[in-house]
């Protein structure tokens, strides 16, 4: 992927990985970046006229439809917005588990369904779904989040096959622990959001279909590739040590 003169929409651009993706894109010769957030007042001052604030809650269909009108010229859709409930699948509040699925899976799916016709007009174009290494193994403390992201990874595989004839590429990004607000409760080594975002953009520029932008996430995926139960066993040891 070459970002020269591209128009990009980044959801969840107000903090964490989303904010740093915008910063990384600004180092390239992009034409425009729609920086989307539920509340545009929460967006940082990126100090660049190429950044256009976009009000967007991906669980709000009306706002998605409005975004297809204001951001109809995009070449690249980066689905970064997401949410995580720190709760168990067995006894956690069901409304929080449903919120994870409604945001991370259905919200992203609705974004894709509405923007695909626009991306087809701008082809060659791309969809980038920020998933997680938790799509490959479920961390019980984030049971609903991991389940929703596993569904998102499966969705990405399906639409990758379906959209290839339309010249729309589909990428997944599968980070491990990243130093963001979402991962603040994790006591482990974390990669900075800035480094993660730069590695994501580098992976896209190298046309990697599935990107693992940090060393811990990459190590977990390598373990999964050898034998998926090995990764499950590693999480078991983490949970019960």
Backbone as CSV, one residue per row, in Angstrom:
resi,resn,N_x,N_y,N_z,CA_x,CA_y,CA_z,C_x,C_y,C_z
1,UNK,0.835,-1.185,0.000,0.000,0.000,0.000,0.876,1.243,0.000
2,UNK,0.550,2.148,-0.900,1.232,3.438,-0.947,0.234,4.495,-0.498
3,UNK,0.569,5.240,0.532,-0.368,6.200,1.100,-0.327,7.561,0.407
4,UNK,0.517,7.727,-0.593,0.591,9.008,-1.299,-0.773,9.384,-1.871
5,UNK,-1.221,10.572,-1.497,-2.466,11.143,-2.023,-3.710,10.344,-1.654
6,UNK,-3.596,9.475,-0.637,-4.738,8.679,-0.204,-5.604,9.456,0.788
7,UNK,-6.880,9.092,0.825,-7.824,9.637,1.800,-8.195,8.502,2.751
8,UNK,-7.991,8.733,4.034,-8.112,7.675,5.040,-9.123,8.078,6.118
9,UNK,-9.947,7.133,6.529,-10.830,7.319,7.679,-10.343,6.428,8.807
10,UNK,-10.081,7.031,9.967,-9.627,6.285,11.147,-10.673,6.455,12.241
11,UNK,-11.296,5.363,12.673,-12.247,5.449,13.780,-11.507,5.335,15.109
12,UNK,-12.116,5.854,16.153,-11.473,5.834,17.473,-10.156,6.573,17.466
13,UNK,-10.142,7.754,16.828,-8.885,8.485,16.606,-8.538,9.439,17.739
14,UNK,-9.296,9.416,18.808,-9.082,10.389,19.874,-8.018,9.976,20.885
15,UNK,-7.642,8.704,20.897,-6.633,8.278,21.869,-6.036,6.943,21.449
16,UNK,-5.024,6.510,22.207,-4.447,5.187,22.017,-3.896,4.950,20.619
17,UNK,-4.110,3.739,20.129,-3.574,3.349,18.826,-4.162,4.211,17.717
18,UNK,-5.456,4.529,17.804,-6.089,5.330,16.761,-5.440,6.688,16.596
19,UNK,-5.197,7.354,17.706,-4.543,8.666,17.660,-3.161,8.554,17.041
20,UNK,-2.418,7.521,17.419,-1.054,7.370,16.904,-1.041,6.941,15.440
21,UNK,-2.081,6.239,14.998,-2.174,5.919,13.569,-2.311,7.202,12.765
22,UNK,-3.138,8.126,13.248,-3.258,9.421,12.566,-1.904,10.114,12.507
23,UNK,-1.186,10.114,13.621,0.135,10.758,13.655,1.094,10.090,12.677
24,UNK,1.059,8.765,12.605,1.945,8.047,11.679,1.584,8.346,10.232
25,UNK,0.303,8.453,9.944,-0.134,8.763,8.584,0.291,10.168,8.167
26,UNK,0.321,11.084,9.125,0.713,12.461,8.817,2.183,12.562,8.412
27,UNK,2.961,11.528,8.710,4.359,11.494,8.266,4.456,11.069,6.803
28,UNK,3.339,10.590,6.250,3.279,10.208,4.849,2.592,11.324,4.054
29,UNK,2.585,11.174,2.739,1.990,12.192,1.874,0.514,11.907,1.613
30,UNK,-0.234,11.641,2.707,-1.664,11.424,2.556,-2.345,12.728,2.160
31,UNK,-3.450,12.601,1.468,-4.201,13.785,1.053,-5.087,14.300,2.176
32,UNK,-5.743,13.363,2.882,-6.698,13.753,3.915,-6.895,12.599,4.889
33,UNK,-7.142,12.927,6.154,-7.467,11.924,7.170,-8.726,12.370,7.895
34,UNK,-9.763,11.565,7.825,-10.938,11.789,8.657,-10.653,11.141,10.012
35,UNK,-10.520,11.964,11.039,-10.258,11.471,12.393,-11.593,11.391,13.124
36,UNK,-12.080,10.173,13.325,-13.430,9.975,13.845,-13.405,9.641,15.327
37,UNK,-14.379,10.193,16.041,-14.566,9.907,17.458,-16.013,10.188,17.813
38,UNK,-16.489,9.553,18.872,-17.865,9.805,19.295,-18.070,11.273,19.651
39,UNK,-17.049,11.863,20.260,-17.081,13.279,20.613,-15.839,13.935,20.028
40,UNK,-16.004,14.754,19.024,-14.838,15.342,18.359,-14.066,16.290,19.282
41,UNK,-14.712,16.739,20.358,-14.000,17.590,21.319,-12.889,16.821,22.026
42,UNK,-12.976,15.484,21.995,-11.947,14.661,22.643,-10.744,14.418,21.744
43,UNK,-10.831,14.834,20.484,-9.701,14.661,19.567,-8.576,15.613,19.934
44,UNK,-7.333,15.143,19.852,-6.208,16.057,20.092,-6.061,17.039,18.936
45,UNK,-5.290,18.071,19.156,-4.965,19.003,18.077,-3.808,18.406,17.289
46,UNK,-4.103,17.848,16.140,-3.065,17.211,15.337,-2.185,18.226,14.616
47,UNK,-2.610,19.480,14.590,-1.778,20.535,14.014,-1.529,20.386,12.528
48,UNK,-2.506,19.820,11.824,-2.336,19.604,10.386,-3.698,19.739,9.709
49,UNK,-3.790,20.577,8.687,-5.056,20.841,8.019,-5.578,19.633,7.244
50,UNK,-4.731,18.620,7.074,-5.190,17.412,6.387,-6.121,16.575,7.255
51,UNK,-6.149,16.862,8.557,-7.002,16.117,9.481,-8.374,16.789,9.562
52,UNK,-9.414,15.996,9.282,-10.793,16.486,9.317,-11.538,15.747,10.425
53,UNK,-11.971,16.439,11.479,-12.726,15.763,12.542,-14.051,15.206,12.019
54,UNK,-14.413,14.033,12.515,-15.647,13.378,12.074,-16.351,12.784,13.288
55,UNK,-17.547,13.253,13.575,-18.334,12.670,14.660,-18.837,11.300,14.231
56,UNK,-18.505,10.281,15.018,-18.898,8.926,14.608,-18.863,7.960,15.790
57,UNK,-20.030,7.460,16.123,-20.181,6.343,17.051,-20.546,5.143,16.196
58,UNK,-19.691,4.139,16.147,-19.914,3.031,15.214,-21.077,2.139,15.613
59,UNK,-21.664,2.366,16.792,-22.872,1.637,17.168,-24.131,2.414,16.783
60,UNK,-23.949,3.579,16.178,-25.063,4.441,15.799,-25.193,4.440,14.276
61,UNK,-26.187,3.736,13.784,-26.335,3.584,12.334,-26.537,4.924,11.643
62,UNK,-27.265,5.819,12.258,-27.508,7.128,11.655,-26.199,7.890,11.455
63,UNK,-25.316,7.813,12.453,-24.026,8.495,12.329,-23.146,7.838,11.270
64,UNK,-23.230,6.520,11.145,-22.481,5.831,10.084,-22.941,6.320,8.713
65,UNK,-24.266,6.406,8.520,-24.794,6.854,7.240,-24.369,8.297,6.938
66,UNK,-24.346,9.142,7.968,-23.881,10.514,7.771,-22.416,10.529,7.362
67,UNK,-21.636,9.647,7.968,-20.202,9.588,7.652,-19.973,9.159,6.209
68,UNK,-20.848,8.311,5.671,-20.691,7.908,4.265,-20.918,9.082,3.319
69,UNK,-21.621,10.095,3.787,-21.842,11.291,2.966,-20.657,12.254,3.068
70,UNK,-20.170,12.459,4.290,-19.091,13.441,4.488,-17.717,12.870,4.139
71,UNK,-17.573,11.544,4.226,-16.273,10.908,3.939,-16.406,9.946,2.763
72,UNK,-17.112,10.380,1.740,-17.395,9.517,0.591,-16.194,9.309,-0.314
73,UNK,-15.122,10.046,-0.060,-13.959,10.001,-0.951,-12.815,9.145,-0.436
74,UNK,-13.076,8.296,0.568,-11.966,7.559,1.181,-11.459,6.429,0.293
75,UNK,-10.156,6.171,0.413,-9.509,5.006,-0.203,-9.224,3.916,0.817
76,UNK,-9.073,4.337,2.080,-8.665,3.406,3.139,-9.574,3.610,4.347
77,UNK,-10.166,2.523,4.823,-10.983,2.534,6.037,-10.242,1.773,7.126
78,UNK,-9.883,2.463,8.198,-9.203,1.822,9.325,-10.184,1.746,10.489
79,UNK,-10.674,0.534,10.744,-11.648,0.288,11.810,-10.914,0.027,13.117
80,UNK,-10.647,1.102,13.843,-9.909,1.001,15.093,-10.809,1.072,16.324
81,UNK,-11.948,1.740,16.220,-12.808,1.944,17.387,-13.227,0.614,17.993
82,UNK,-13.173,0.549,19.311,-13.561,-0.674,20.003,-13.725,-0.421,21.484
83,UNK,-14.158,-1.444,22.178,-14.400,-1.326,23.614,-14.078,-2.660,24.264
84,UNK,-13.756,-2.636,25.552,-13.409,-3.873,26.263,-13.967,-3.844,27.673
85,UNK,-14.728,-4.872,28.016,-15.216,-5.053,29.377,-14.321,-6.055,30.095
86,UNK,-13.759,-5.659,31.212,-12.925,-6.567,31.996,-13.845,-7.414,32.874
87,UNK,-14.325,-8.507,32.294,-15.272,-9.342,33.015,-15.265,-10.756,32.440
88,UNK,-15.736,-11.694,33.241,-15.765,-13.107,32.856,-16.975,-13.428,31.995
89,UNK,-16.796,-14.383,31.094,-17.922,-14.872,30.312,-18.939,-15.615,31.192
90,UNK,-18.477,-16.202,32.280,-19.342,-17.051,33.089,-20.249,-16.274,34.028
91,UNK,-19.715,-15.210,34.634,-20.542,-14.511,35.621,-20.514,-12.990,35.466
92,UNK,-19.942,-12.497,34.385,-19.929,-11.059,34.146,-21.296,-10.568,33.695
93,UNK,-21.571,-9.279,33.869,-22.863,-8.721,33.440,-23.078,-8.938,31.946
94,UNK,-24.214,-9.495,31.595,-24.491,-9.829,30.204,-24.526,-8.580,29.326
95,UNK,-24.963,-7.451,29.891,-25.036,-6.238,29.075,-23.654,-5.769,28.641
96,UNK,-22.633,-6.026,29.480,-21.268,-5.645,29.105,-20.731,-6.569,28.005
97,UNK,-21.060,-7.852,28.096,-20.638,-8.791,27.053,-21.323,-8.455,25.722
98,UNK,-22.579,-8.082,25.797,-23.301,-7.688,24.588,-22.725,-6.396,24.009
99,UNK,-22.315,-5.484,24.880,-21.711,-4.228,24.414,-20.423,-4.499,23.651
100,UNK,-19.610,-5.419,24.141,-18.388,-5.797,23.425,-18.718,-6.275,22.011
101,UNK,-19.693,-7.171,21.909,-20.040,-7.735,20.606,-20.692,-6.692,19.705
102,UNK,-21.570,-5.881,20.264,-22.266,-4.869,19.468,-21.309,-3.817,18.920
103,UNK,-20.266,-3.511,19.677,-19.301,-2.506,19.229,-18.246,-3.121,18.314
104,UNK,-17.541,-4.108,18.833,-16.362,-4.627,18.136,-16.702,-5.458,16.897
105,UNK,-17.822,-6.151,16.947,-18.217,-6.973,15.796,-19.280,-6.276,14.946
106,UNK,-20.461,-6.081,15.515,-21.552,-5.534,14.710,-21.291,-4.088,14.290
107,UNK,-20.709,-3.292,15.173,-20.392,-1.919,14.807,-19.424,-1.856,13.644
108,UNK,-18.369,-2.667,13.707,-17.392,-2.719,12.616,-18.019,-3.282,11.347
109,UNK,-18.837,-4.311,11.498,-19.518,-4.884,10.334,-20.405,-3.846,9.647
110,UNK,-21.142,-3.076,10.423,-22.003,-2.053,9.841,-21.188,-0.981,9.120
111,UNK,-20.034,-0.627,9.668,-19.147,0.316,8.993,-18.735,-0.232,7.630
112,UNK,-18.324,-1.479,7.618,-17.854,-2.105,6.379,-18.971,-2.175,5.352
113,UNK,-20.141,-2.615,5.774,-21.261,-2.775,4.842,-21.629,-1.452,4.170
114,UNK,-21.579,-0.364,4.933,-21.965,0.933,4.370,-20.859,1.568,3.529
115,UNK,-19.598,1.282,3.865,-18.505,1.934,3.151,-17.997,1.143,1.950
116,UNK,-18.310,-0.144,1.868,-17.818,-0.944,0.733,-18.226,-0.351,-0.618
117,UNK,-19.469,0.086,-0.816,-19.798,0.673,-2.124,-18.933,1.890,-2.471
118,UNK,-18.574,2.677,-1.469,-17.711,3.840,-1.702,-16.281,3.404,-1.998
119,UNK,-15.801,2.400,-1.262,-14.445,1.900,-1.481,-14.324,1.246,-2.850
120,UNK,-15.404,0.629,-3.296,-15.387,0.002,-4.621,-15.208,1.062,-5.708
121,UNK,-15.829,2.221,-5.517,-15.687,3.313,-6.489,-14.267,3.868,-6.501
122,UNK,-13.576,3.770,-5.346,-12.227,4.330,-5.221,-11.137,3.273,-5.418
123,UNK,-11.518,2.064,-5.796,-10.560,0.959,-5.900,-9.418,1.298,-6.876
124,UNK,-8.201,0.785,-6.542,-7.876,-0.121,-5.440,-7.964,0.589,-4.089
125,UNK,-8.567,-0.093,-3.136,-8.786,0.480,-1.820,-8.570,-0.595,-0.759
126,UNK,-8.705,-0.178,0.509,-8.344,-1.108,1.588,-9.237,-0.930,2.809
127,UNK,-9.457,-2.039,3.494,-10.091,-2.059,4.811,-9.090,-2.642,5.792
128,UNK,-8.896,-1.956,6.898,-7.955,-2.404,7.930,-8.729,-2.562,9.230
129,UNK,-8.808,-3.773,9.732,-9.520,-4.042,10.977,-8.529,-4.262,12.115
130,UNK,-8.627,-3.415,13.140,-7.784,-3.603,14.322,-8.427,-4.679,15.181
131,UNK,-7.789,-5.830,15.234,-8.332,-6.974,15.967,-7.545,-7.069,17.289
132,UNK,-6.914,-8.172,17.592,-6.095,-8.356,18.793,-5.538,-9.763,18.771
133,UNK,-4.447,-9.977,19.479,-3.945,-11.343,19.618,-4.954,-12.187,20.389
134,UNK,-5.844,-11.521,21.130,-6.906,-12.220,21.848,-7.933,-12.865,20.938
135,UNK,-7.829,-12.630,19.631,-8.675,-13.353,18.680,-8.208,-14.790,18.513
136,UNK,-6.960,-15.059,18.909,-6.372,-16.384,18.735,-6.404,-17.211,20.026
137,UNK,-6.618,-16.537,21.145,-6.746,-17.226,22.431,-7.571,-16.324,23.344
138,UNK,-8.454,-16.924,24.123,-9.319,-16.116,24.974,-8.682,-15.924,26.346
139,UNK,-8.495,-14.650,26.719,-8.040,-14.300,28.056,-9.285,-14.131,28.921
140,UNK,-9.502,-15.008,29.928,-10.762,-14.989,30.671,-11.135,-13.641,31.265
141,UNK,-10.156,-12.819,31.634,-10.459,-11.508,32.203,-11.089,-10.585,31.164
142,UNK,-10.895,-10.931,29.885,-11.461,-10.167,28.773,-12.272,-11.094,27.871
143,UNK,-13.075,-11.948,28.496,-13.752,-13.007,27.764,-14.612,-12.514,26.619
144,UNK,-15.466,-11.523,26.877,-16.347,-11.007,25.838,-15.604,-10.250,24.764
145,UNK,-14.595,-9.508,25.165,-13.773,-8.758,24.213,-13.077,-9.717,23.253
146,UNK,-12.445,-10.741,23.802,-11.730,-11.708,22.949,-12.699,-12.418,22.006
147,UNK,-13.871,-12.787,22.507,-14.859,-13.464,21.656,-15.301,-12.544,20.518
148,UNK,-15.520,-11.266,20.821,-15.957,-10.332,19.782,-14.856,-10.101,18.752
149,UNK,-13.612,-10.107,19.195,-12.500,-9.900,18.262,-12.215,-11.163,17.446
150,UNK,-12.455,-12.331,18.029,-12.339,-13.568,17.245,-13.381,-13.560,16.124
151,UNK,-14.578,-13.080,16.443,-15.610,-12.944,15.422,-15.176,-11.943,14.351
152,UNK,-14.519,-10.861,14.772,-14.056,-9.859,13.816,-12.960,-10.413,12.915
153,UNK,-12.082,-11.248,13.458,-11.049,-11.863,12.626,-11.692,-12.782,11.585
154,UNK,-12.669,-13.565,12.015,-13.367,-14.448,11.086,-14.087,-13.638,10.010
155,UNK,-14.736,-12.556,10.414,-15.379,-11.654,9.462,-14.369,-11.166,8.428
156,UNK,-13.186,-10.789,8.915,-12.144,-10.247,8.025,-11.717,-11.282,6.989
157,UNK,-11.599,-12.532,7.412,-11.253,-13.590,6.465,-12.322,-13.738,5.389
158,UNK,-13.581,-13.693,5.805,-14.671,-13.869,4.864,-14.757,-12.746,3.842
159,UNK,-14.667,-11.502,4.325,-14.791,-10.387,3.382,-13.533,-10.237,2.525
160,UNK,-12.394,-10.710,3.031,-11.170,-10.683,2.212,-11.366,-11.498,0.939
161,UNK,-11.973,-12.659,1.098,-12.255,-13.519,-0.058,-13.305,-12.865,-0.956
162,UNK,-14.345,-12.326,-0.328,-15.465,-11.771,-1.077,-15.111,-10.486,-1.826
163,UNK,-14.225,-9.679,-1.238,-13.925,-8.367,-1.825,-12.726,-8.370,-2.766
164,UNK,-11.967,-9.458,-2.791,-10.789,-9.504,-3.668,-11.124,-9.203,-5.126
165,UNK,-12.212,-9.752,-5.681,-12.529,-9.435,-7.077,-12.890,-7.967,-7.303
166,UNK,-13.256,-7.262,-6.227,-13.589,-5.842,-6.326,-12.360,-4.948,-6.136
167,UNK,-11.184,-5.583,-5.977,-9.923,-4.850,-5.783,-9.914,-4.060,-4.477
168,UNK,-10.541,-4.639,-3.456,-10.519,-4.072,-2.107,-9.743,-5.041,-1.215
169,UNK,-8.592,-4.616,-0.735,-7.772,-5.456,0.145,-8.299,-5.385,1.577
170,UNK,-8.166,-6.475,2.312,-8.594,-6.525,3.706,-7.420,-6.977,4.565
171,UNK,-7.094,-6.167,5.568,-5.982,-6.453,6.472,-6.499,-6.565,7.902
172,UNK,-5.850,-7.401,8.696,-6.104,-7.402,10.130,-4.833,-6.976,10.863
173,UNK,-5.038,-6.348,12.011,-3.936,-5.964,12.893,-4.203,-6.622,14.236
174,UNK,-3.198,-7.339,14.747,-3.410,-8.185,15.924,-2.389,-7.888,17.016
175,UNK,-2.563,-6.774,17.718,-1.589,-6.398,18.742,-1.718,-7.225,20.016
176,UNK,-0.594,-7.324,20.725,-0.583,-7.852,22.081,-0.785,-6.699,23.042
177,UNK,-0.150,-6.746,24.224,-0.323,-5.656,25.196,0.342,-4.360,24.728
178,UNK,-0.462,-3.314,24.589,0.008,-2.005,24.140,-0.244,-0.998,25.252
179,UNK,0.635,-0.052,25.390,0.547,0.927,26.473,-0.524,1.980,26.157
180,UNK,-1.776,1.592,26.390,-2.921,2.476,26.179,-3.804,2.445,27.422
181,UNK,-4.822,3.290,27.442,-5.766,3.297,28.568,-6.445,1.936,28.715
182,UNK,-6.750,1.290,27.599,-7.453,0.009,27.634,-6.638,-1.066,28.349
183,UNK,-5.306,-0.998,28.218,-4.439,-2.034,28.796,-3.830,-1.602,30.123
184,UNK,-4.341,-0.532,30.708,-3.745,-0.010,31.938,-3.772,-1.028,33.080
185,UNK,-4.762,-1.923,33.075,-4.898,-2.897,34.165,-3.939,-4.074,34.027
186,UNK,-3.303,-4.214,32.867,-2.390,-5.332,32.647,-1.005,-5.006,33.193
187,UNK,-0.498,-5.875,34.041,0.862,-5.718,34.558,1.791,-6.588,33.720
188,UNK,2.245,-6.044,32.621,3.145,-6.774,31.745,3.909,-5.779,30.898
189,UNK,4.924,-6.283,30.219,5.659,-5.440,29.288,4.718,-5.008,28.168
190,UNK,4.773,-3.727,27.821,3.880,-3.201,26.794,4.674,-2.391,25.780
191,UNK,4.225,-2.459,24.552,4.803,-1.641,23.486,4.051,-0.322,23.430
192,UNK,4.744,0.764,23.169,4.078,2.060,23.117,3.114,2.111,21.935
193,UNK,2.071,2.905,22.083,1.099,3.066,20.996,1.755,3.701,19.770
194,UNK,2.722,4.572,19.991,3.413,5.232,18.877,4.180,4.223,18.029
195,UNK,4.944,3.348,18.670,5.697,2.329,17.938,4.745,1.357,17.256
196,UNK,3.692,0.979,17.970,2.696,0.068,17.406,2.084,0.635,16.135
197,UNK,1.690,1.898,16.181,1.066,2.533,15.021,2.019,2.597,13.834
198,UNK,3.265,2.944,14.089,4.248,3.004,13.002,4.445,1.615,12.386
199,UNK,4.475,0.585,13.226,4.619,-0.781,12.710,3.390,-1.213,11.908
200,UNK,2.220,-0.729,12.302,1.009,-1.020,11.533,1.107,-0.425,10.136
201,UNK,1.498,0.838,10.065,1.609,1.501,8.764,2.700,0.843,7.917
202,UNK,3.809,0.486,8.534,4.871,-0.214,7.804,4.375,-1.557,7.281
203,UNK,3.586,-2.260,8.086,3.025,-3.538,7.650,2.080,-3.373,6.475
204,UNK,1.291,-2.311,6.497,0.395,-2.037,5.379,1.180,-1.677,4.128
205,UNK,2.232,-0.893,4.306,3.068,-0.520,3.162,3.767,-1.738,2.569
206,UNK,4.017,-2.746,3.417,4.628,-3.994,2.939,3.576,-4.987,2.442
207,UNK,2.303,-4.584,2.455,1.196,-5.392,1.963,1.042,-6.695,2.755
208,UNK,1.248,-6.626,4.067,1.022,-7.786,4.921,-0.472,-7.920,5.185
209,UNK,-1.013,-9.081,4.943,-2.454,-9.295,5.127,-2.826,-9.250,6.607
210,UNK,-2.034,-9.913,7.436,-2.273,-9.970,8.880,-1.024,-9.450,9.585
211,UNK,-1.191,-8.387,10.326,-0.060,-7.657,10.897,-0.005,-7.890,12.404
212,UNK,1.195,-8.197,12.897,1.436,-8.390,14.329,2.470,-7.336,14.731
213,UNK,2.009,-6.177,15.252,2.866,-4.995,15.329,3.728,-4.858,16.571
214,UNK,3.726,-5.868,17.453,4.531,-5.773,18.671,5.136,-7.136,18.975
215,UNK,6.246,-7.162,19.708,6.951,-8.436,19.909,6.180,-9.475,20.714
216,UNK,5.418,-9.051,21.719,4.687,-10.032,22.522,3.558,-10.649,21.700
217,UNK,2.810,-9.818,20.983,1.756,-10.340,20.128,2.300,-11.270,19.064
218,UNK,3.436,-10.891,18.469,4.056,-11.735,17.439,4.505,-13.059,18.050
219,UNK,5.084,-13.013,19.253,5.519,-14.244,19.911,4.356,-15.169,20.221
220,UNK,3.241,-14.589,20.644,2.054,-15.398,20.916,1.530,-16.039,19.639
221,UNK,1.545,-15.294,18.549,1.072,-15.856,17.278,1.992,-16.978,16.820
222,UNK,3.291,-16.814,16.995,4.229,-17.876,16.617,3.959,-19.146,17.416
223,UNK,3.623,-18.959,18.706,3.279,-20.109,19.552,2.004,-20.769,19.035
224,UNK,1.028,-19.962,18.665,-0.237,-20.468,18.131,-0.011,-21.226,16.819
225,UNK,0.862,-20.704,15.970,1.127,-21.362,14.686,1.708,-22.749,14.885
226,UNK,2.541,-22.907,15.902,3.149,-24.209,16.174,2.098,-25.203,16.641
227,UNK,1.266,-24.779,17.602,0.174,-25.599,18.119,-0.720,-24.672,18.927
228,UNK,-1.948,-24.466,18.494,-2.821,-23.489,19.148,-3.034,-23.810,20.630
229,UNK,-2.935,-25.081,20.997,-3.100,-25.449,22.405,-1.924,-24.984,23.243
230,UNK,-0.751,-24.803,22.611,0.403,-24.278,23.351,0.114,-22.867,23.850
231,UNK,-0.540,-22.060,23.024,-0.882,-20.705,23.445,-1.952,-20.732,24.529
232,UNK,-2.905,-21.619,24.380,-3.932,-21.770,25.415,-3.303,-22.181,26.746
233,UNK,-2.327,-23.071,26.689,-1.632,-23.512,27.908,-0.862,-22.362,28.544
234,UNK,-0.268,-21.516,27.711,0.473,-20.364,28.235,-0.460,-19.404,28.964
235,UNK,-1.644,-19.187,28.422,-2.623,-18.318,29.086,-3.113,-18.970,30.378
236,UNK,-3.276,-20.292,30.354,-3.673,-20.999,31.578,-2.646,-20.768,32.681
237,UNK,-1.378,-20.868,32.327,-0.317,-20.657,33.318,-0.327,-19.215,33.836
238,UNK,-0.568,-18.267,32.968,-0.664,-16.872,33.390,-1.828,-16.676,34.348
239,UNK,-2.942,-17.336,34.057,-4.161,-17.170,34.839,-4.023,-17.772,36.229
240,UNK,-3.295,-18.881,36.331,-3.277,-19.641,37.578,-1.909,-19.639,38.289
241,UNK,-0.978,-18.846,37.798,0.330,-18.790,38.479,0.275,-17.886,39.704
